[in-house]
Amino acid sequence: MPAITPLDAWIARRISQDRGQMQHPGLEQNPEMAAPLDRNTLEAYQRDALNQTVAYARNTSPFYRDHLASLPETPLAGLDDLARLPFTTAADLHQGSMRFLCVSQSLAPHVVSLNTSGTTGQPKRLFFSEEDLERTVDFFHHGMSTFVSHGQRVLTLMPGARASSVGGLLTSALARLNVTNFVHGFVADPQAASREIADKSIDCLVGLPSQVLALARHMEAEGTCAACRISSVLLSGDHAPAIMMEEIARIWGCRVFTHYGLTETGLGGGVECATRDGCHLREVDLLFEIVDPVTGAAFPDGVPGEVVVTTLNREAMPLIRYRTGDLARFLPGRCPCGTTLRRLSRIDGRINEPVRLPQGGRLSVRHLDQALLPLSGLLHYRAHLHRKTLLLTLYATQGTEPGILSSRAMEAVATALAQQPEAAPAERKTQSVGFPAESLRLETQVLAAWPWASQGPMKSRIVVSEANQ
């Protein structure tokens, strides 16, 4: 039986601490002494924390004072009563993030601004207090212990200049494990990143899925994999298709894990255990739901829908029933590791991700990933839809024959689009369906260049010209 996720004992201990019921004076220093987490105890804690969050937000947040004004002040009897509460949307944040604040700005010094593609008006601004960030560091500390241990070295391929950045929070968290974190930042020069992996004897990489795959394929083409000793990789910040994880594992001979989190969740949301079959969720600080993207009704385990999250214990800017726009499902049954924590499947796209085609039907990044990512020699791709033409820019490893890669890519995409399976339930709700390949003209260009040499990475998406909007 695989080792139980370290989040189990951590959450059990957090519940005891928050309730002032520490049962053993040595538990803080010896978390393995904690009893396995009980689901009923966890859900009772979540219910109480939810009621406290609702009361706190109603009393201190101008937005929630108005948003919840029509609701009775009677506490929720159980988690099944969540449907009584209205959703919060990204549009609400765009229209006035300041109205969400529950404390003065001086007590929420860490601010993240998010500009969402296709959204007009002010960017979303997320505020965090020192206590909010400490809770994220605490989660990272225990979550990362799944795959790194004392004395090892981590290279983070994400920003880390600020203490509140992903790299900065990971550095603080890993120090508690006596693990050294080096913050490289987004990869603009693959040779420099490869040298740092070898020179610093890196054991674990943390980065965006597309960048990590491209770096692995670059190193394989350059013949530099033998100089590294990577034993684990954590992918975060975007969806990670199975083929991508399999390729990274094959090239480096390592274990590949995924993390789910958003800036809105305080960055940390859930991480896989040693079984690597779904992310165990940070249920002591976050309450997750899967709902019908159209009606908002709750879906049972196993049915894909939209991920909705409520922050518990958030000081500066709590969010209640926030619609993330991500598509996923709760995995049914108990994890083989033995924990009672719920598991979230890997993200299977975004509600608004599929782009509408002039001929009818929709096209998503998932369709393109399935077709293009298995192609050897491909570092990365970008897609641009203009009228009836889909232009694929293919970034290739050195030595890859452009003509061969181009023809293989066109054949793979045409085949994939002509053979789309029946849409899943959540996709049917949003009309994200396949379409005949002949309805779209395919063009390719192949570049022997690093995709991010002149610009930072962005989440995988299909760029749509104004003519199609």
N, C-alpha and C positions, 0 to 999 in steps of 0.2 A: 504494500500500500504506500503511495507517495506521501511525503511529509505534508501535514496540514498547513494551509497558508498561515504565515505569521500574522496576518490581519485578524485572525480568529481570536488569539490571546490578547492582541492589542485592543480590539474593540471591547472584549470582556472587561479588560482592566479599565478602559476609559469609562465604561458605564458605571463601574464601581466607584471610580474617582469622582465622576460628575454627581453621583448620588451620595457621596460622602460615606460609602459603605465598604471601604477597603478592608478586606478580610484577613490580610496577612501583611505584616510590616515589611517583608522582603520581596513583595510582589513587584514593586517598581523596578528593582534591580534584577529580578529573576522572572521575566515574563512567562517562562515556560511553566511556572508554578500555577498559572491561572487555569481554572477549570474550562473545558470547552464551552464555547458560547451556546447559550440556549436561545432558540428562535423566539419563544414566547417572551422571554426577558427582553430581547432586542426590540421586538415590536411594541412592547409596553413602553420602553424607553423612547422609541421613535414617536409614539402617540403623544407622550408628555412633552417631548421636545418640540413637536409640531405645534401643540397648543401654546406653548411658551413663545414660539416664533411668531405665530399669528397675532397673539396679544401684543408682543413687543413691536411688531411692524405696524399694527393698527395704531398704537399709541405714539410712535416716534417717526414714522415715515409719512410724509405728506401724500405720496402716491397711494400707499396702502390704506391710509385713512379714508381716502375717497373710494378706492377700488373695493374695499371690504365694507363700506358703509351700510349696505343693504342687508348684511348678514347679521343674524343674532349673535350675541357675545357668548352664547353657550359653548363650552369646550366640546370639541369633537369626541365622540364616545370611542371611536376606533379609527383605524386607517381606512376602513371601508367608507368613511364619511368624507374622504378627500374630495369626492365629486361635488360636495357643497361649495367648495372654494373655486373662484374663477381662475382661469389661466392668466399667466403673465407672458407677454410676447416680446420678441426682439423689437418690434415697432414701438412698444411702450418705452423701452430703454432709449431708443433713438429720439423719441419725442421729448424726453426730459429725464436724463439719468440722475440729475441732482435731486429730483423729488423722491428718489428711492432712499436717499441717505437717512440713516437713523442716528448718526452722531455728527458732530461738527467736523469740518474738513481737516482741522488740525489733528483730530484723532484717527483720521483715515488718510495717512500721507502717501499711500501707495495707490497709484491710479494707472489703469490701463485703458487706452482708447482703441477701439476697434472700428475700422471702416469696412463695412460689408459691401461686397460688389453688388452693384445694381440698386443700392439704397441711397436715396437722397436725404438731405438734411444733416443734422448733427450726428457724429459718430456715437456709438455706444461707449459709455465711460463706466468702468467698473472700479469701485473703491474698496480698499482693504485696510483693516487696522493691523497693528502688530500682532494682536491675538489671532486674527484670521489667518495670517501667514504662518504663525507658529503651528496652527492646527494642520496646515498643509505640509510643513516640514516634518511634523510628527508622522503623518501618513507616508510621506516619501521615505522616511527613515525605516519604517517597518516593511513597507512594500518592497523596497529595493533589497532588503535582506533575503528575499526569495532567491536571488541569483547572484549576489555579490557577498563577499565575506571579508573579514579582518585582513588588512594588508594588501588588498587588491586595488587596481587602478581603473578608473572610469574616464572615458573621454565623451564629453557632451557636445554634440554637434548642433547646439542651439545657443541663443544669446545668453550671456551671463554677466554683463557689465553691472547690472543693478542687483542689489540683494533680493529684490522682489521678482526678478526674472526667473525663468525655469532653471537656468544654469546656476544662478545664485542660491535658489532654494535647495537644489540638489546638492550643492557644495556643503551647505549647512547640515543637511540631512545625512549625507554620507560620512561626514566627520564623526557623527555619533556612532558609526559602525567601524571607525578607524579605517575608512576607505578614502583614498585620495581621488578627488574629482578635478579633472582638467577641462576647462571650458574652451573649446575651439571656436564655437560659433557656427553659423551656417557655412557649408562647404563651398567656397568660391574657387579654391585651388585644390584639386584632388591629390596632386603630388605632395603638397604641404601636409594635407591630412594624413596621407599614407605614411609619410616620414614620421609624423608625430605618433601614430599608432605603433610603429616599430621602435622608435627611439625611447619612448616612455613605457614600453612593455605594457600596453593597454590590455586589460582583461575583458572589459565590457564597454560597448558603445551604446549611447542613447541618441536618437535622432529621428528626423522625419522619415517615414517609410521610403519615399521616392529618392531622397538623397542617400540613404544608407544602401539601397539596392544599386544605385548608380556608382557609388564608391566601391562597393564589392565587385561589380563587373569591371570597373576601371582597373582595380588592383589585380583581378584575374587576368585581364588582357595584358597588363604590364608585367606579370609574373612576380608580383611582390607579396602575394599571400603567405608564402612560406616564412616571411620575416615577421609575421604577426602571430600573436597567441590569443586572439579573441575567443572567449569561451561562451559569452552570452551577449545578446543584443536586445535592447528595449526600443520598440517602435512606438512613437506617440505623435500626436498633432495632426493626423490625417488617417483616412481609412487604409488598412493594410490587407490587400487581397492575399489569399492563400498562396498563389503562385509566387508572389513577391517574398513571402516568408520562406517558402521552400527553396528559392534561389539563394537567398542570403545564407540559409543554413547549409546548403550544399557547398557554396564557395568557401566559406570560412570554417565549416565543420563545427558550428556552434549551435546553441539553443537560442531560439528567437521567441521573445515574449511581446505582448502588446499591452498598452496602457490606454485607458479611456479617460479623457478629461477635457474640460473647456475652461476658458478664462472665467466664465460665469460660475463654474463649480469651485473656483479657487485653484484651478489647474489640475489638482489631483481628484480623480473620480473613481477609478478602479484599475486593478492590475491582475494579470493572470498568475496562477500558482504554478507549481512544478508540472501539473498535468497539462497545462496550456490548452484548456478547453473552456474558454470564457473568462471574462474579467470578474474577479470578486470585488464587490462594490464597497465603497467607503461609507457603510450604512450608519455609522455613528454620527456622521456630519451631513449626510445627504440622503434624501428619500426619493427613490426612483419609481416611475410609473412607465408603462407602455400603453399608449392609447391609440384609438382609431384616429388617423390623421384628419378625417372629415368630420366625424361626429363628436370626437373627444371622449368617447366611452372607453373604459378600461378594457384591455385585452388580457386574456389568460396567458399563462406561461406557454411558450412555444409558438405564439402567433406574432409575426412581425408588425410593428407599428412605430409611432413616433415616441422618442425618448423625452420624458418630462421629468424635471428635477426640482425638488424643494430643498433649499439649504437649511440645515439645522445648526443652531449655535453660531450663526454668522452675526458678527457684531456691527460692522459698518453698513452693509448693504444686503440684507437678506432678500432672497427671491423665492416667491411662493408659486409652485406649479408652473415653472418656466418651460415653455415649449422650445426645445433645442433645435428642432428641424432634422435631427438625426433619425435614421431608420435602423432599428435593431429589435431584438426580442429577448425575453428572459428565457434562459435555458431550463427546461423542466428537469426535475430530479435533483438528487444531491450530488455534489462534486465527489469524485473518487478520493479526493484528499481528506474528506470527512467533515469539512466545515458546514455549518448551517447557513453561511452567507449566500446570498443570491448571486447568480452568474449572468452577466450580460454578454450576449453574442457579440462578435465583431460587427462594427458598423457596416451596413450594407447600402450606404449612400445617403443622400439628403432628400427631403420632401420636395424641395424646389429645384433639385439638381437636373433632372431630365429636361433637355431643351426641345421645344416644339419645332417640328419640321414643317416647311411650307406644304409638303405633299401629304401631311398627316402622320401620326405616330410621333414618338419621342426617342431621343438619343441620350444615353447617359455615359458617364465616365466608366461605370461598371462594364458596359458592353465593350468599350475600347480596351480596358485593362485585360479582360479575358482574352482578347484577340492579340494584343501587342506585347504584353509583358513576357510571355513565354519565348519571344524571339531572341536568340543569342545575338550578341553584339549591340543590343539596344540599351543605351543608358537611360533614356527618358524620352517622353514624347509630349508634344503640345498639340491641341486640336483647336481649329478655328472654323466656325461654320459661317459661310457667306452665301446667302441665297440658297441655291441647290448644290453647292460645292462644299465638301468637307476637306480642308487642307490639314494634313498631318505633317508636322515638323518632327523628324526623327533624329535624335542625337545619338551618334554611334561611337563605339570604342575605336581607338586607333587600329587601322588594319582591316576594318570591316569594309567589304565591297558595297558601295552605295547602291548600285543597281540591284544587287541580290536582296539587300535588306528592304529596299523600296518595293520590289515585286512581292516579296514574302509578306510584307505588311499589308499591302493592298488586297492580296488574296485572303489573308487571315481576317481582316475587317469585313470584307464582302461576305465571306462564309459565315462569320459570326452573326452578322445582321440579318442574313437570310434564314438563319436557323434559330431564331430566338425562341426559347421555351415559353410556355404559358406564364403570364405574370403572377408573382406572388400576391397574397391577399392585400398587403399594404400598398403594393404597386397598382393593383386594380383600383384601389380607392383613389389614387392620384393619377390614373390613366397613363402610367409609365409603361408603355408597351413597345414591343419590337416593331419593325417595319421592313418591307421588302428592300433588298440591297439595291435593286435597279432604280429606286426612287431618289437616289443620291449619287452625285458624282464625287469620286475620290481622287484627290491629288496628294502627292507626297514631295517633300524635299528632305534630303539627308545632309546633316551637318556633322563633321568630325570635330566637335567642340564640346566643352563642358557646359551643360544647360544653364548653370547659374553663375557664369563667369562675370556677367555685367549687371545682374539683378538678383535680389534675394529670392528664395523659394516662395511659392504660393501653393495653396491647396489645389489639388487636382480638380480641374473644371474644364468645360468647353467654352471657349470665348465665342460669343455670338455677335455678329456685326449688327449695326443699327438697321440695316436693310431687312433683318429677320425679326426685328422687335415690333 
